[in-house]
Amino acid sequence: MVPTRSWALDLGASVSEGGVRFRVWAPRASSVSLVVMGDKEPYLMNPEDRGYFSTFIQGLEPGRRYCYLLNEDQPRPDPVSRSQPEGVHGPSEIVDPRQFRWEDQDWNGIPLEEMIIYEIHTGTFTQEGTFEAIIPRLDYLKYDLGITAIELMPVAQFPGERNWGYDGTYLYAPQNSYGGSEGLKRLINACHQKGLAVILDVVYNHLGPEGNYLGEYGPYFTDRYRTPWGPAINFDGSESDEVRRFIVNNALYWVTEYHMDGLRIDAIHGIFDFSAQHILYDIREAVHRQAKKLGRHIVAIAESDLNDARVINPPVKGGYDLDAQWNDDFHHCLHTLLTKEKAGYYEDFGDLDQMGKALREGFVYSGQYSPYRKRRHGNSSKHLPLKKFVIFSQNHDQVGNRAKGDRLSTLVPFEALKLAAGMVLLSPNIPFLFMGEEYGEETPFQYFVSHSDPELIEAVRRGRREEFAAFGWEGEIPDPQDEATFLNSKINLDLRHNEKHEILFEFYKTLIRLRKEIPSLSALDKKGIEIKAFEKEKVILIKRKCEEDRTICIFNFNNKPIKVGTAIEKGAWEKVFASASEEWGGMGALVPESILSSGSEVIFVLDAYAFTIYRQRRDIK
């Protein structure tokens, strides 16, 4: 990593020799004063162009707390606070980022195509629920399991101590109950020393309602658009230049001050921008430019349900050129084939041909009519590289946004659970795991909050009930405000040592190892990949090659044994993996140990939900 001072945050509290400079954007205020806790009088700040105010206070040191008085009214925290030790309503804290001693100078990150991502919710991944409590588990993730990157659900300061993170209101302040700025930096530093990349989930479509005072400072929000979660951020209206700068700086802040290796941008379908140059383009451009200056790999990944290739298209095609995006269509195909669910958005899925299209192209809905949406949906992504799509069988949304937060392990048979793992880890995209799935965690991941406003609490409860109506899920919905809902969502890593959980863990571990070691399984070039869906037999066939290496993966989505024939390239083929083997808790694989193909059709017999991998032997012609 090459040190650089090419970018530095010029808002909030900036520590320098002799004191601290404070700068805030507050165009809605006629005057702004700085209040330093413990000092007798406020300090009147100097107005600058475009609604900025600043002042320099000599002798101040890190650790002191402060807030701003707008028009001599109520004290408010700093919108660009680096630390909120007393929560969203309390004063901000001065932090000097230079005080942390990084030890990752040799870390340059990893390319996107080498990423195997593991999603973590900090509060429920460990009993302690802190950044530093994750550190002792890094050896497990890196060396036992084999993933190469962790993705943290949002960590920006939110109300109370329990939240998914999407109610954050201080985008620059890591959550105090997780360990704040110091704890997060220690976690990232430790990850890099282990060779793990760190991706941060960031929310640029809205801010949480409690503790959100930005509207008192300036026009951060707009009523021209509305998101499902509240007012949209003002990216294209009057005075939006400074709002855009606030967001782009936040992206640069995380990758520079915190050495993040990537950003996952939440729900970009809630980002409304009709400017000639979209804010997503600006974010990606700024992050990639900074990556070059830092000498590191840094990725920008979108979550989007638009099925709009512009998000990941190159600029020459009018796109924003984000490095990748989540592919919900892949998940929905896989989930419906295994669970047979058809409620809500799942009514659009369930055919095996759709699974084949998701693997070959990315988007399943590429302009055709969607029964669920009652309109045409999406455009084509078949021209895009396969590494542009992040795929999963589970994530926080697809588990936590079920009425009871039930995981796939509680919905399908063990063999089907293994099939889901194989589809994710052996597909030519970027695999993504949700914490605990690798050993079949059975505790739910439910929606939880710890708001202090009774009306807001009731609104959240009502919103959850309404959200689930379309799915027809029955039974009582766990109370988001109840601490028990949060505690019930904590995973238990010790479960991986028990019976089938141990088998499943070793299963994931082996698939990850094969993906890394076999060149044709790690190569993501479309030219070396052939995908075929056998709708009648409910079988997916993936043929892959990389230089001289050849593999064939065959997946059976039937709940009973099937027979399928397909032409295999001439030569000797050896079975390298079979999910139905006894070592993986199966009844024994029905496929042969080896095949000597003349180039004609070969018949395969696969057990229910079984899959197998064959690799061509180069020593036998």
Secondary structure, DSSP 8 states (H G I E B T S, - for coil): -----S----SEEEEETTEEEEEEE-TT-S-EEEEETT-SS-EE-EE-GGGEEEEEEET--TT-EEEEEETT-SEE--TT-S--TT-TTS-EE---GGGS----TT-----GGG--EEEE-HHHHSSS-SHHHHGGGHHIIIIII---EEEE---EE-SSS---STT-SEEEEE-GGGTHHHHHHHHHHHHHHHT-EEEEEE--S---STT--HHHHS--EEEEEEETTEEEE-SSSTTHHHHHHHHHHHHHHHHHTS--SEEEE--GGG----SSS-HHHHHHHHHHHHHHHHTS--EEEE--SS--GGGTS-GGGT----SEEE-HHHHHHHHHHHH---SGGGGG---HHHHHHHHHHS-S-SSSEETTTTEE-----TTS-GGGEEE-S--HHHHHTSTT---GGGTS-HHHHHHHHHHHHHSSSEEEEETTGGGT--S--------S-HHHHHHHHHHHHHHHGGGT--S----TTSHHHHHTT---GGGGGSHHHHHHHHHHHHHHHHHHHSHHHH---GGGEEEEEETTTTEEEEEEEETTEEEEEEEE-SSS-EEEEEE--SEEEEEEEETTSGGGTSS---S-SEEEE-SSEEEEEE-TT-EEEEEE-SS--
